[in-house]
Amino acid sequence: AEVRSGDIVASLPPLQMADMFNKASAILDSGQQAIQNVTQASANLDSISGKIDRGQGTVGALVNDRQLYANLTQATNALHGTAVSAQAGAVGFQENMEALKHNFLLRGYFKSRGYEDSSELADNAIAHLPEAAPINQFTFAAKNLFAQQDSAKLKNEKSMHNGGEFLANNDFGLAVIEVSSGKQGDTAKELLLTQARAMVVRAYLVNNFGFDDSRLKTLGIGKQSATDSLGDWGNVRILIYPAGTQAPRSTASPTAISSPAAAPTRD
């Protein structure tokens, strides 16, 4: 529009060239620093590469020393071979033990003692009875259940049917098969015997009555005084606890069993 006398003309502040120079200088400084950083990194990488090429340091030795590489490869192969051999040996030992169990010279031994695999004794074992009071219990004289005083072989399984039927037909939180022996005999052997008897009784109940077998635990307590026992052979108790009862912590592995070859029995 035509400007008249007395009008005000709007304008912008003039561009300061000094500011432009300052900004351009800052940009140039940043770019120069970036170039220096890249140059330094490149130099470091060149230095590392050079050391590797000259065989300096562990990496350099691995890259350049063919003998060291060959030794490492040989050692790795040897370790692998040892592991494979050990695994094969373990499998072979297990197969041999299974064969021995069915050998006619030792078959009578396993049959007489009432079970085959002693490694299963701790599978469902607990360290002690729960603190809660049982809602029911069944007690049997060991002499009425087992074939011999030093054996875990059952002879009168049907006498435990009341206990098995109760487990199958009633709601419960936990059940424990507690087995004791008399006051005579070696302490370690009697403890092992009671653990084995508890395992055998559990297996019979699980195989013949339908219930949640994860809630049926075993506890072999070894020798007991005559006042606590129904005879010289000890007792077997099936203790049933109410819903919500938690199982105590499992026990350690049972006492190692002596070699069956020490006293073989013929069928």
Secondary structure, DSSP 8 states (H G I E B T S, - for coil): ----TT----------HHHHHHHHHHHHHHHHHHHHHHHHHHHHHHHHHHHHHTT-HHHHHHHH-HHHHHHHHHHHHHHHHHHHHHHHHHHHHHHHHHHHHTSHHHHHHHHHHT-S-GGGTTTTBBSS--SS--SEEEEEEHHHHBSSTT---BS-GGGGHHHHHHHHHS--SEEEEEEEE-S-S-HHHHHHHHHHHHHHHHHHHHHHS-S-GGGEEEEEEEE--GGGSSSTT-EEEEEEE-TT-----B---------GGGS----
